[in-house]
Amino acid sequence: MLAYRAESALFNALRDFYKYTDKEGRIIINEIFTSEADIIPGYQNKTLTVKRHSLSIPRANDAVIKLCQLLNETETIYP
């Protein structure tokens, strides 16, 4: 249930800047979750950098960039 809620929250966030959300939103979210990425911990700065690999279509990459910017703005701290 938690994973579905996280997916739904990201889907709803896409609506603000991706006009194809109704058709492709869940597909893009699924592709984000299943595509390869490099996870780089920054121990000194207490950061976590995620370098994601390109998605299947350029407009999906643009949407993910905006989604990542939105998530970065939250300045989430884990524990």
C-alpha positions as CSV (number, residue, x, y, z in Angstrom):
1,M,0.0,0.0,0.0
2,L,2.9,2.4,0.8
3,A,4.4,1.8,-2.6
4,Y,1.1,2.5,-4.3
5,R,0.7,5.8,-2.4
6,A,4.2,6.9,-3.3
7,E,3.5,6.1,-7.0
8,S,0.2,8.0,-6.8
9,A,1.9,11.0,-5.2
10,L,4.5,11.1,-8.0
11,F,1.8,10.7,-10.6
12,N,-0.2,13.6,-9.2
13,A,3.0,15.7,-9.1
14,L,3.5,15.1,-12.8
15,R,0.1,16.7,-13.6
16,D,1.5,20.1,-12.8
17,F,4.0,20.1,-15.7
18,Y,3.4,17.1,-18.0
19,K,0.5,17.3,-20.3
20,Y,0.5,13.6,-21.2
21,T,0.1,12.5,-17.6
22,D,-3.3,10.8,-18.1
23,K,-1.9,8.7,-21.0
24,E,1.7,8.1,-19.9
25,G,2.0,9.1,-16.3
26,R,1.9,5.7,-14.7
27,I,4.2,4.3,-17.4
28,I,6.8,7.0,-16.8
29,I,6.6,6.4,-13.0
30,N,7.1,2.7,-13.6
31,E,10.0,3.3,-15.9
32,I,11.6,5.5,-13.3
33,F,11.3,2.8,-10.7
34,T,12.6,0.0,-13.0
35,S,15.4,1.9,-14.9
36,E,19.0,1.8,-13.9
37,A,20.5,4.5,-11.8
38,D,23.8,5.3,-10.0
39,I,23.3,6.0,-6.3
40,I,26.2,8.1,-4.8
41,P,26.2,8.8,-1.1
42,G,27.9,12.0,-0.1
43,Y,28.9,11.2,3.5
44,Q,30.6,14.5,4.2
45,N,27.7,16.7,3.0
46,K,25.1,14.1,4.1
47,T,23.6,14.0,0.6
48,L,22.4,11.2,-1.7
49,T,22.9,11.8,-5.4
50,V,20.9,9.7,-7.9
51,K,22.1,9.7,-11.5
52,R,19.4,8.2,-13.5
53,H,19.8,6.8,-16.9
54,S,17.8,8.1,-19.9
55,L,14.2,7.0,-20.3
56,S,12.6,5.8,-23.5
57,I,11.4,9.2,-24.8
58,P,12.8,12.7,-24.5
59,R,9.6,14.2,-23.1
60,A,9.7,11.7,-20.4
61,N,13.2,12.7,-19.5
62,D,12.1,16.4,-19.4
63,A,9.3,15.4,-17.0
64,V,11.6,13.5,-14.8
65,I,14.0,16.4,-14.6
66,K,11.2,18.6,-13.3
67,L,10.0,15.9,-11.0
68,C,13.5,15.6,-9.5
69,Q,13.7,19.4,-9.1
70,L,10.4,19.3,-7.2
71,L,11.6,16.5,-5.0
72,N,14.9,18.3,-4.3
73,E,13.0,21.4,-3.2
74,T,11.5,19.3,-0.3
75,E,14.9,19.0,1.2
76,T,13.9,15.7,2.8
77,I,16.1,14.5,5.6
78,Y,16.2,10.7,6.2
79,P,16.5,9.8,9.7
